[in-house]
Amino acid sequence: MTHDSLVFDPTDAATVNNPYPTLLALQRDDPAHWSPRLKAWVLTRYEDVRGALASDQMSVNRLEPFYKSLPPADQSRVAELIHYLSRWLVFRDPPEHTRLRKLLMTGFSARAVNALRPGIEEITDMLLDRLPRGETFDFVNEFAMQVPGLVIMDLLGVPRDQMLRLKACSDRIQLFIGSARNSPNKYDLAEAGAKEMAAFFRELIAERRIAPKDDMISTLVAARDEMDALSEDELIAAAMLVLFGGHETTTNLLAGGMFKLVSHRDQADRLRADPALARPAVEECLRLDGPSGSMARVVAVSHELHGKMLGKADRVFAMINAANQDPSVFDNPGAFDIGRTPNRHITFGFGTHFCMGSALARMEGEVVFPRVLDRYPTLRMVTEDVDWHPTMIMRGPRALPMQI
Ligand code: HEM
C-alpha cells in the first residue's frame, strides 16, 4: 500500500461512513501518521492511543491555541462561549483539572447515579409506548436522542420540558466544538447557544441556592459553599459540560448499539434469551464502532513515537474506535460478540480524564437494549444505508429509519 493511500481524509463521505479500512491500514503500516489534511498526528494502535490519553507529555488544552489562532474579529464573536468552555475540565490540565474534577465528583456519587435507574426505566417505557406500529420512524430522533436528554435533565434537576430548548443550545455549541461542518455563521450561532444556556443555568443555580433540592445542581452549589471552591461561572460551566458531555455521546451509544443489534439477529436473540448478557452487550456496543471516534490532544513535550518526532504544540488525534479494534488486544476484533470477555475497550478514555458519566451511560444501555428487544422483537431497519455524523470525534448514525 502506498503512503498516499493511507491519507486519512475526514471530509470524504466514504471515509466518514466507514473509516475503518483506512484507520486499520494506518494501524498496521503507519501507526504514528502525519495527516496533512488534519495538520495533526493520527494514532491508531491501542497502546499508543491509551498512552496519549494518559500521558503528561500531552495537554488537553487545545482550546487556547485554537482561540489564539482566530482573527481578532472572530475572537470577539465567541468571547462568552470561550469564557465557559475554558472552565470545562476536559480542556484543563492539572492542577486546575484536579481541583475541578474533585468538586464535580460530588455530583456523580454512586447514590445519585443509582437513584436514576427507575427514571431511566420509566422514560424508556414512555418513549417506547409512543413509537408507531407499521410506520417508518427515526429511532434516533424519536428515542435514542430523548432518553439521555431526559435522564440528564433529571440528574441536573432541570424540568424535563426544557429539554428541546437546551438541546437546541447544545447543537449550536456543537457547531464550534465537535464539527467539521462549515456553516456560514457557526461562531455566532455557537455564541448565542452558550449565552442562552448560561443564562438558563445562572437562574437555576440562584433558585437552588435559596431552595436546594436532591439534584446535581444543588450538590454542586453546596460543594462550592462548603469548600469555597467552584465560582459562579465554574458552576455554570460544569452544568453546561454535564449536559453537553452526556447527551450526544449516550445518544450515539443507544442508536449505534441498537443498529448493531438489529443488524445481528443472532446477537439480539442471545440477549433476549439471557438478560445476564445485558452488561457485556453494552460493553461490546461501546467497543465496536462505538460513540468515541477520537479525542484530541496537543503535544506538551516533544517526543518520539515509532521513529517520528511529535513536536511541541503539534495536534494529535487519538483514534479510540480504531484502538478498540487492535488485534494485539482483541481477538477477532471486527466481530460483534455480546458475550466478549475480557473487553478492555477505551471508549470512556483512560487516565486522568476518564469519563465521569460512565456508570450512568452504562446503566442507560443496560436498561434500554433488552427492553427495546423484548417489547419490539420485530424492530428492523427500513434501509441498510446509514448516514453517519460528519465528525471524527463523535461517532453515531444521524438517523435510523426503522419499523416495528
Ligand atoms: C456512552 C456515553 C459516553 C461516552 C462514550 C463518553 C466518553 C468520554 C470520554 C472519551 C471522555 C474523556 C475525554 C478526554 O480524555 O479528553 C469523557 C469525559 C467526560 N465525560 Fe463522558 N462519555 C459518555 C457519557 C457521559 C455522561 C452520561 C456524562 C455525564 C452525565 C459524561 C460526563 C463526562 C465528563 C464530565 C468528562 C470530563 C472528565 C475529565 O475531563 O476529567 N459522559 N467522556
Residues whose N, C-alpha, C, O or C-beta is under 5 A from the ligand:
A	BS01	HEM	L89 V90 R101 V242 G245 G246 T249 T250 L253 P291 S292 M295 T347 F348 G349 T352 H353 F354 C355 M356 G357 S358 L360 A361
